[in-house]
């Protein structure tokens, strides 16, 4: 659209949400990040509907948004003209169909919408377009848009305004494979907002934080959740008839959400795992390791997660392994770590820490609870709850592998029974010892003796059993 034609459009009114990224680091499509009963993108749409009359979602999976369009008539869904070319291709596609001269652009993985910052950018553009005492000059090129330039020179091209006419210049860049949105913006006459002006209301610049991997997502979720909100993301409200002492009443209760992970190796399904629907990547990596498909995280050539469009709690892990990897890991005798050095007070404290973190168990009574701590300072490194005790440990081991941690330096603390299958997983991962509030089986003790693993069971009420087998 030429500038003269563009002048017939309102100055502001359209907002574009970019939802077409490849989400490689996240491990699953960021468009599907759950937040309560909806997705993070649903929340973004809801916030933007109060600020803009026209909302455009740019995505490579338009079928995801049928219900969003039904609920929000001002929402349109389109796909890239230049698919697979990164954020600039998404901005370009949005500008082509926008219904205003200036278009607000944000990513689907940016959980913070700042109305004050949007107002700052609009005011900055209006000051240039409508100078006091001067009539608008149609011959002068308008500003390219408005965005934040940090004090160190870094640009924030998402959470910014773009002029609709930039689509022509972007198209030329995309055709030439010059795909950097940052470099493009540096060559255009944007209105640059200063960092300090934003920090007055957003000291940590959270407006520009995005969620790139599962750890960032979990950190953001824990920082923004109030009380039991984390549990709320993984539970479902159901109606039950509560019967007690012959009386009954209809009431609401919480049940845990259980999902299914299908693992495909080289396009062949090899396992179906029923689990709490989170930490998919940790689960897949831990399962591969304990089932001796890989020796370390770098044995994986590619790992892609494809959500089930019918059931949001189900996921498929499509995995390819490097042909030159070591084909099978072996259970080894781990270096024993003396549990005699653990005092009764220390063990009681560890079990109290574990119980305090059992948020989902308190809500539903449906989960096992585990954590890993360092021996040298008793610092908790990772914690997990899951409907399956095996997958709980898979997730802990998987994350440790991704972080290249030495599990021989860590202690496993758990709420569940210690069975031979748990000890076998510990042996493969070289976890030297475990403390549990529950029982230990005879087969677990025999296997622990073979591999030099030390076990404590029934750790509760200031007492515990230190098993001597194999000492």
C-alpha positions as CSV (number, residue, x, y, z in Angstrom):
1,X,0.0,0.0,0.0
2,X,1.4,3.4,-1.0
3,X,1.7,6.2,1.6
4,X,-1.2,8.1,0.1
5,X,-3.4,5.1,0.3
6,X,-2.3,4.3,3.8
7,X,-3.4,7.8,5.0
8,X,-7.0,6.7,4.6
9,X,-6.5,4.2,7.5
10,X,-6.7,5.2,11.2
11,X,-3.4,5.9,12.8
12,X,-3.7,3.0,15.4
13,X,-5.9,0.1,15.8
14,X,-4.2,-3.2,14.7
15,X,-2.1,-5.5,16.8
16,X,-0.1,-8.5,15.6
17,X,0.8,-11.5,17.7
18,X,3.7,-13.6,16.2
19,X,3.1,-17.3,16.9
20,X,5.0,-19.0,14.2
21,X,8.4,-19.8,15.8
22,X,10.0,-23.2,15.8
23,X,10.3,-23.4,19.6
24,X,13.4,-25.6,19.4
25,X,14.7,-24.7,22.9
26,X,11.2,-25.0,24.5
27,X,10.8,-28.6,23.4
28,X,7.2,-28.1,22.4
29,X,5.2,-25.5,20.5
30,X,5.1,-22.2,22.5
31,X,1.7,-21.5,21.0
32,X,0.3,-24.2,23.3
33,X,1.8,-23.0,26.7
34,X,-1.0,-23.6,29.2
35,X,-2.1,-20.9,31.6
36,X,-5.0,-21.9,33.8
37,X,-7.9,-23.0,31.6
38,X,-6.5,-21.5,28.4
39,X,-3.1,-20.7,26.9
40,X,-0.7,-17.9,27.3
41,X,-1.7,-16.7,23.8
42,X,-5.3,-16.6,24.9
43,X,-4.3,-14.3,27.8
44,X,-2.4,-12.1,25.3
45,X,-5.5,-11.8,23.1
46,X,-7.7,-11.0,26.0
47,X,-5.4,-8.2,27.1
48,X,-5.0,-6.7,23.6
49,X,-8.8,-6.7,22.9
50,X,-9.1,-3.9,25.5
51,X,-6.5,-1.8,23.6
52,X,-6.9,-2.6,19.9
53,X,-9.9,-3.1,17.7
54,X,-8.2,-5.5,15.3
55,X,-5.9,-8.4,16.3
56,X,-4.0,-10.6,13.9
57,X,-2.4,-13.9,14.9
58,X,0.4,-14.9,12.5
59,X,0.9,-18.7,12.8
60,X,2.0,-21.8,10.9
61,X,-0.8,-23.7,12.7
62,X,-4.1,-21.8,12.1
63,X,-6.2,-24.7,13.1
64,X,-5.2,-24.1,16.7
65,X,-7.3,-20.9,16.8
66,X,-10.7,-21.9,15.6
67,X,-12.1,-21.5,19.1
68,X,-10.2,-18.2,19.7
69,X,-11.9,-16.7,16.6
70,X,-15.3,-17.9,17.7
71,X,-14.8,-16.2,21.1
72,X,-13.2,-13.0,19.7
73,X,-14.7,-11.7,16.5
74,X,-12.0,-9.0,16.2
75,X,-9.3,-11.7,15.9
76,X,-8.0,-12.8,12.5
77,X,-5.5,-15.7,11.8
78,X,-3.1,-15.7,8.9
79,X,0.2,-17.4,7.9
80,X,3.6,-16.1,6.7
81,X,4.0,-15.2,3.1
82,X,7.7,-16.2,3.6
83,X,7.3,-19.3,5.8
84,X,10.3,-20.4,8.0
85,X,12.1,-17.0,7.6
86,X,11.9,-15.9,11.3
87,X,10.2,-13.0,13.0
88,X,10.6,-10.4,10.2
89,X,8.5,-12.7,8.0
90,X,5.8,-12.7,10.7
91,X,5.9,-8.9,11.0
92,X,5.7,-8.6,7.2
93,X,2.6,-10.8,7.0
94,X,0.9,-8.9,9.8
95,X,1.6,-5.5,8.2
96,X,0.2,-6.6,4.9
97,X,-3.3,-7.2,6.4
98,X,-3.3,-4.6,9.1
99,X,-6.1,-2.1,9.3
100,X,-4.2,0.9,10.7
101,X,-1.1,2.8,9.7
102,X,0.8,1.9,12.8
103,X,0.7,-1.7,14.0
104,X,1.6,-3.0,17.4
105,X,3.7,-6.3,17.3
106,X,4.4,-8.7,20.2
107,X,5.5,-12.4,20.4
108,X,3.2,-15.2,21.7
109,X,5.9,-16.1,24.3
110,X,6.0,-12.7,25.9
111,X,3.7,-12.9,29.0
112,X,3.7,-9.2,30.0
113,X,1.6,-6.6,28.2
114,X,2.3,-3.1,29.4
115,X,-0.5,-0.7,28.6
116,X,1.6,2.2,29.9
117,X,4.4,1.4,27.5
118,X,2.0,1.1,24.5
119,X,0.7,4.5,25.5
120,X,4.2,5.9,25.7
121,X,5.0,4.7,22.1
122,X,1.7,6.1,20.8
123,X,2.4,9.5,22.4
124,X,5.9,9.6,21.0
125,X,4.6,9.0,17.5
126,X,1.8,11.5,17.8
127,X,4.2,14.2,19.0
128,X,6.2,13.8,15.7
129,X,3.1,13.4,13.5
130,X,1.2,16.3,15.0
131,X,3.6,19.1,16.0
132,X,1.8,21.8,17.9
133,X,0.9,24.7,15.7
134,X,1.8,22.8,12.5
135,X,-0.5,21.2,10.0
136,X,0.4,17.6,9.1
137,X,2.9,17.4,6.2
138,X,1.8,14.7,3.8
139,X,5.1,15.0,1.9
140,X,7.3,14.1,4.8
141,X,8.0,10.4,5.4
142,X,6.4,9.3,8.7
143,X,8.4,7.6,11.4
144,X,9.0,3.9,10.8
145,X,7.5,3.1,14.2
146,X,8.5,3.2,17.8
147,X,10.4,0.8,20.0
148,X,12.8,0.6,23.0
149,X,16.5,1.0,22.5
150,X,18.3,-0.1,25.7
151,X,21.2,1.9,27.1
152,X,23.7,-0.6,25.6
153,X,22.2,-0.2,22.2
154,X,20.2,-3.4,22.1
155,X,16.8,-3.1,20.3
156,X,13.6,-4.6,21.4
157,X,11.8,-5.2,18.1
158,X,8.9,-7.2,19.6
159,X,6.7,-5.1,21.9
160,X,7.0,-2.3,19.3
161,X,5.0,-0.3,16.7
162,X,5.7,-0.6,12.9
163,X,4.4,1.5,10.1
164,X,2.4,-0.5,7.6
165,X,4.4,0.7,4.7
166,X,7.5,-1.1,6.0
167,X,6.1,-4.3,4.5
168,X,7.5,-3.4,1.1
169,X,11.0,-2.9,2.4
170,X,10.8,-6.1,4.5
171,X,9.7,-8.1,1.4
172,X,12.8,-7.0,-0.4
173,X,15.0,-8.1,2.5
174,X,13.2,-11.4,2.9
175,X,13.6,-12.1,-0.8
176,X,17.3,-11.5,-0.5
177,X,17.6,-13.8,2.6
178,X,18.5,-10.8,4.8
179,X,16.4,-12.1,7.7
180,X,17.6,-10.1,10.7
181,X,14.8,-8.0,12.1
182,X,17.2,-6.2,14.4
183,X,19.5,-5.1,11.5
184,X,16.5,-4.0,9.5
185,X,15.1,-1.8,12.3
186,X,18.5,-0.1,12.8
187,X,18.4,1.2,9.2
188,X,14.9,2.7,9.6
189,X,13.8,6.0,11.2
190,X,12.1,4.6,14.3
191,X,11.3,6.7,17.4
192,X,13.6,5.2,20.0
193,X,12.3,5.2,23.6
194,X,14.8,5.4,26.3
195,X,15.3,2.6,28.9
196,X,14.9,4.9,31.9
197,X,11.4,6.0,30.8
198,X,10.2,2.4,30.9
199,X,12.1,1.5,34.2
200,X,10.1,4.0,36.1
201,X,7.1,1.6,35.9
202,X,8.9,-1.6,35.0
203,X,12.2,-1.6,36.9
204,X,13.3,-5.1,35.7
205,X,12.0,-4.6,32.1
206,X,9.8,-7.6,32.3
207,X,7.8,-6.3,29.4
208,X,10.6,-7.6,27.1
209,X,11.1,-11.0,28.7
210,X,10.1,-14.0,26.6
211,X,9.9,-17.7,27.4
212,X,12.4,-19.7,25.4
213,X,12.8,-22.9,27.2
214,X,11.1,-25.0,29.9
215,X,13.2,-23.6,32.8
216,X,12.3,-20.0,31.8
217,X,8.6,-21.0,31.7
218,X,8.7,-22.7,35.1
219,X,10.6,-19.7,36.6
220,X,8.0,-17.3,35.2
221,X,5.1,-19.5,36.3
222,X,6.5,-19.7,39.8
223,X,7.2,-16.0,40.0
224,X,3.7,-15.0,38.8
225,X,1.7,-17.7,40.6
226,X,-0.1,-16.9,43.8
227,X,-0.3,-19.7,46.4
228,X,-1.8,-22.8,44.8
229,X,-1.8,-21.4,41.2
230,X,0.9,-23.9,40.1
231,X,-1.3,-26.7,41.4
232,X,-4.3,-25.2,39.5
233,X,-2.4,-25.5,36.2
234,X,-2.1,-29.3,36.7
235,X,-5.4,-30.1,38.3
236,X,-9.0,-30.3,37.1
237,X,-12.2,-29.4,39.0
238,X,-14.8,-32.2,39.0
239,X,-18.1,-32.8,40.7
240,X,-18.2,-35.6,43.3
241,X,-20.8,-36.9,45.7
242,X,-19.0,-37.0,49.1
243,X,-20.4,-39.8,51.3
244,X,-19.6,-39.8,55.0
245,X,-21.3,-41.6,57.9
246,X,-24.3,-42.4,55.7
247,X,-24.8,-38.8,54.6
248,X,-23.9,-37.5,51.1
249,X,-23.6,-34.1,49.4
250,X,-22.6,-32.9,45.9
251,X,-19.4,-30.9,45.9
252,X,-16.4,-29.8,43.8
253,X,-13.0,-31.6,44.2
254,X,-9.7,-31.5,42.5
255,X,-8.2,-34.3,40.4
256,X,-4.7,-34.5,39.0
257,X,-4.3,-34.1,35.3
258,X,-2.7,-37.2,33.7
259,X,-1.1,-37.0,30.2
260,X,0.5,-39.3,27.8
261,X,3.9,-39.0,26.2
262,X,4.4,-41.2,23.1
263,X,8.1,-41.7,22.4
264,X,9.0,-42.2,18.7
265,X,12.6,-43.3,17.8
266,X,13.3,-42.9,14.0
267,X,9.5,-42.7,13.3
268,X,8.8,-45.8,15.3
269,X,6.8,-45.7,18.5
270,X,8.8,-47.4,21.3
271,X,7.0,-46.4,24.5
272,X,3.9,-44.7,25.9
273,X,4.4,-43.0,29.2
274,X,1.5,-41.8,31.4
275,X,2.6,-38.8,33.4
276,X,1.9,-35.3,34.8
277,X,1.7,-33.1,31.6
278,X,4.8,-31.0,32.2
279,X,8.6,-31.3,31.9
280,X,8.2,-33.3,28.7
281,X,11.8,-32.9,27.6
282,X,13.2,-33.9,31.0
283,X,11.0,-37.1,30.9
284,X,12.0,-38.1,27.4
285,X,15.7,-37.6,28.1
286,X,15.6,-39.4,31.4
287,X,13.7,-42.3,29.9
288,X,16.2,-42.6,27.1
289,X,19.1,-42.7,29.5
290,X,17.7,-45.1,32.0
291,X,16.6,-47.5,29.2
292,X,20.1,-47.4,27.9
293,X,19.4,-45.8,24.5
294,X,21.9,-42.9,25.3
295,X,24.8,-42.4,27.5
296,X,24.5,-38.6,27.7
297,X,22.4,-35.7,26.3
298,X,24.6,-35.2,23.3
299,X,23.8,-38.6,21.9
300,X,20.5,-37.1,20.8
301,X,20.6,-35.7,17.2
302,X,17.1,-34.1,17.3
303,X,14.2,-34.0,19.7
304,X,10.9,-32.4,18.7
305,X,7.6,-32.4,20.6
306,X,4.3,-32.4,18.8
307,X,1.2,-31.6,20.9
308,X,-2.0,-33.6,20.4
309,X,-4.6,-31.3,18.9
310,X,-7.4,-33.2,20.5
311,X,-6.1,-33.7,24.0
312,X,-3.9,-30.9,25.3
313,X,-2.4,-33.2,28.0
314,X,-0.9,-35.6,25.4
315,X,2.4,-35.1,23.6
316,X,4.5,-37.0,21.1
317,X,8.4,-36.9,21.3
318,X,9.9,-37.4,17.9
319,X,13.6,-38.4,18.5
320,X,16.6,-39.2,16.3
321,X,19.7,-40.5,17.9
322,X,23.3,-40.0,16.6
323,X,24.5,-43.1,14.8
324,X,28.0,-42.8,16.4
325,X,26.6,-42.7,20.0
326,X,27.5,-45.5,22.4
327,X,24.6,-47.9,21.8
328,X,24.0,-49.0,25.4
329,X,24.7,-47.6,28.8
330,X,25.5,-50.1,31.6
331,X,24.6,-50.2,35.3
332,X,27.7,-49.5,37.2
333,X,28.9,-49.9,40.8
334,X,28.6,-46.3,42.1
335,X,31.0,-44.8,44.6
336,X,29.3,-45.3,48.0
337,X,28.4,-42.2,50.0
338,X,28.1,-42.9,53.7
339,X,24.7,-42.2,55.1
340,X,26.0,-42.6,58.6
341,X,27.1,-39.0,58.4
342,X,23.5,-37.9,58.2
343,X,22.2,-37.0,61.6
344,X,18.6,-37.7,62.7
345,X,18.0,-33.9,62.7
346,X,19.3,-33.6,59.1
347,X,17.1,-36.5,57.9
348,X,14.1,-35.0,59.6
349,X,14.8,-31.6,58.0
350,X,15.1,-33.2,54.6
351,X,11.8,-35.0,54.9
352,X,10.2,-31.7,56.1
353,X,11.5,-29.9,53.0
354,X,10.2,-32.7,50.8
355,X,6.7,-32.6,52.4
356,X,6.6,-28.8,52.2
357,X,7.0,-29.0,48.4
358,X,4.3,-31.6,47.9
359,X,1.9,-29.0,46.6
360,X,0.0,-31.3,44.2
361,X,-0.1,-34.1,46.7
362,X,-1.8,-31.8,49.2
363,X,-4.3,-30.7,46.6
364,X,-5.1,-34.2,45.1
365,X,-3.4,-37.0,47.0
366,X,-2.3,-38.3,43.6
367,X,1.5,-37.7,43.3
368,X,4.8,-39.0,44.2
369,X,7.4,-36.5,45.4
370,X,11.2,-36.4,44.9
371,X,14.1,-34.0,45.2
372,X,17.9,-34.1,44.5
373,X,20.3,-32.3,46.9
374,X,24.0,-31.7,46.9
375,X,26.0,-33.6,49.5
376,X,28.5,-30.8,50.2
377,X,26.0,-28.1,51.2
378,X,22.5,-29.8,51.2
379,X,21.3,-27.4,48.7
380,X,18.2,-28.6,46.8
381,X,19.0,-28.7,43.1
382,X,15.7,-30.0,41.6
383,X,12.3,-31.1,42.8
384,X,9.5,-33.0,41.0
385,X,6.0,-34.4,41.6
386,X,4.4,-36.9,39.2
387,X,1.6,-39.5,39.1
388,X,4.3,-42.1,38.4
389,X,7.3,-42.5,40.7
390,X,9.3,-43.8,37.8
391,X,8.6,-40.8,35.6
392,X,9.2,-38.5,38.6
393,X,12.8,-39.9,38.7
394,X,13.0,-39.9,34.9
395,X,12.4,-36.1,35.0
396,X,15.0,-35.5,37.7
397,X,17.6,-37.6,35.8
398,X,16.7,-36.0,32.4
399,X,17.2,-32.5,33.7
400,X,20.5,-33.5,35.3
401,X,21.7,-34.9,32.0
402,X,20.8,-31.7,30.1
403,X,22.7,-29.7,32.7
404,X,25.7,-32.1,32.6
405,X,25.5,-32.5,36.4
406,X,27.4,-35.3,38.2
407,X,24.7,-37.3,40.0
408,X,27.3,-39.1,42.1
409,X,27.5,-35.9,44.1
410,X,23.8,-35.8,44.9
411,X,21.3,-37.4,47.3
412,X,17.8,-38.6,46.2
413,X,15.0,-37.9,48.7
414,X,11.6,-39.3,48.0
415,X,8.2,-40.1,49.4
416,X,7.6,-43.4,47.6
417,X,8.5,-47.1,48.1
418,X,12.0,-48.0,47.1
419,X,11.6,-50.9,44.6
420,X,14.1,-52.7,42.5
421,X,13.1,-50.7,39.5
422,X,13.9,-47.5,41.3
423,X,17.3,-48.8,42.4
424,X,18.0,-49.9,38.8
425,X,17.4,-46.4,37.6
426,X,19.6,-45.0,40.3
427,X,22.4,-47.4,39.3
428,X,22.2,-46.4,35.6
429,X,22.3,-42.7,36.6
430,X,25.1,-43.3,39.2
431,X,23.0,-41.9,42.1
432,X,24.8,-43.3,45.2
433,X,22.1,-43.1,47.8
434,X,18.4,-42.4,48.7
435,X,16.3,-41.5,51.6
436,X,12.6,-42.4,51.6
437,X,9.7,-42.0,54.0
438,X,8.3,-45.3,52.7
439,X,9.4,-49.0,52.7
440,X,12.2,-50.7,50.9
441,X,11.7,-54.0,49.1
442,X,13.9,-57.1,49.4
443,X,14.8,-57.0,45.7
444,X,15.7,-53.3,46.0
445,X,18.1,-54.2,48.8
446,X,19.7,-57.0,46.8
447,X,20.2,-54.8,43.8
448,X,21.5,-51.9,46.0
449,X,24.1,-54.3,47.5
450,X,25.3,-55.3,44.0
451,X,25.8,-51.7,42.9
452,X,27.0,-50.1,46.2
453,X,23.9,-48.0,46.7
454,X,23.0,-46.9,50.3
455,X,19.3,-46.7,51.3
456,X,17.3,-45.3,54.2
457,X,13.6,-46.1,54.6
458,X,10.7,-45.2,56.8
459,X,12.2,-41.7,57.5
460,X,9.4,-40.2,59.5
461,X,8.6,-39.0,63.0
462,X,12.3,-38.6,63.9
463,X,13.2,-42.2,63.1
464,X,14.4,-44.1,60.1
465,X,15.9,-47.5,59.0
466,X,19.5,-47.5,57.7
467,X,19.8,-50.7,55.7
468,X,23.1,-52.6,56.4
469,X,22.9,-55.1,53.6
470,X,26.2,-55.1,51.7
471,X,28.0,-53.0,54.3
